Amino acid sequence: MDIQSLLSADDLSSLTRQVENYNRGLNPAEAAGQGQTLGKDDFLRILLTQLTHQDPTSPLEDKEFVAQMAQFSTLEQMTNMSGELSKVFAVMAKSQAIGLLGKSVEIAIGDNKVSGRVEEITGSEFPQILVQGRYYDVSQVLSVKED
């Protein structure tokens, strides 16, 4: 279904301006050159706008509607999976940090390196290790040795 065939040129121009203004208001960072991704709320807004402005004499085809609902379902599943993967990565990071406890590590800090024994682990989602009285992120570890 083509929205241009349902609206007059003036209405289409007005609607285009409204959509552009709305989109600019959603993410001011996009106007500064940064990208924006669509989420499930955006998809629902688009679907609702499409259904609101459809021509009653030629309603949305069943196939199109089913395809859009399948896209929404896929988007929802991907969002849920992303959240669950974040939890898995947090558990893996914590496990990795715990495995370093009591071992000698070499840590990269810019161009410098620090060596020492891991004395303590802190944090849950983003664990840090205590080496020589200072906390470091687990991702900074270059090498690990048994004590």
N, C-alpha and C positions, 0 to 999 in steps of 0.2 A: 504494500500500500504506500503510495507516494503522498506525503503531506502537502506538497506543492499543488496537487490537483484538487485538494479540499479547501484551500484558503485562497482568498484574493491576494493580489500582489502586496497591497497595503497591510493586510492582516499578517501575511507571511513575513514581511519586513519588520513589523512590530513584534511578532513572536520571536524572530531571530534576535532582535535587540534585547528582549527580555531574557532570553536564554543566555546570551553572552554576559549580560549584567549579573545574572544569577550565578553563572559559572565563575565569574571573577570574584564574587562574594564568597564562594565556597572555599577557595584556596588562594589567598593573596600572594602566596609564594610562587604560584604558577606565572603570575604577571611579571615576576622578577626573573623569569627564565628557568625556574625549577620545574620538574615534571610533576604530574599529578596522576594518580591511579584511581580507577573507579572501584568503589566498594559495593557491597550489597544494597546499602541504602540508596546510592546513586542509581543502581540498576532498577530498583523499585520505583524511584521517582520518574525515570524515563518510561517505564512500562505504564505507570499511572497516567503520565502526560499523554502517551500514545493512545491509551484507551479513552481518555477524556476527550481528545480531539479527533476521534475517528468519525468517519461518515456513517450515520445510522443506516443508510441505504446499502452500504457495502462494508459490513463489519469485518473485523480482523479474521483472517482465515484461520481455521482450526490448526492447520499445520504450523503456521507462523506462531500462534499462541503457544502451542506445545513446545516448539523449538525454543522460544524465549523462556518458558518455564524450566526447560531442561538446562538452559544456560544459567539461569538463576540457581538451580539446584546444584550445578557443578561449582558455581562461585561459592555457594554456602559451604559445600564440602571442602573446597580448597582452603577457605578461611578457617574452618574447624581443624583441618589437618595442619595448617601452619601453626596454630596455637598449640596443638599437641606436640608437634616437632620441637617447638621452643621449650616445652617442658622436658622432653627427652634430652635435648642438648644441655639444659641446665643440670639435669641429673648426671649426665656424662662428665660435664666439667667438674662437678663436685666430686665425683668418683675419681677422676684423674688427679685432682688436688689432694685428696685423701691418700692416694697411692704414693704421693711425693713426701709424705710426712716422715721425718727422720732420715731422709736421703740427702746427699749432697747434690746441689744443682748449680748450674751456671746460667745467669740471667742477663739478657741483653737490655741495656738502658742507652738507647741512642747508639753511639759509636763505642761506648764503654761496656765492660762486662763485670758482673759481680758474681762471686762464688761463695757458697756457704751452705750450711745445713738448714733444711726446712724445719722450723721450730713449732710452727702453729699454722692452722688453716682457719680462715674466717670467711663469712659470707655464704650464701646459699646459691643464689642464681648466678652471681658472678664471683666465684671464690677467689680469694687472694691468699698468698703464702707469705709467712714471716721468715725473712732471711736477714741475719745480722741486724736485728732490731728495726727493720723496715719492711713494709708490705709491698708485694709485687703481684701483678696479674699473672695467672697461670700461663697465659699465652706468651709471656716474655721469656719463658724457660727455653734455653737452648739445648742443654744436656742434663742428664741425670746419672748419678753414680751411687752404688751401694756404699754405705758407711762401713 
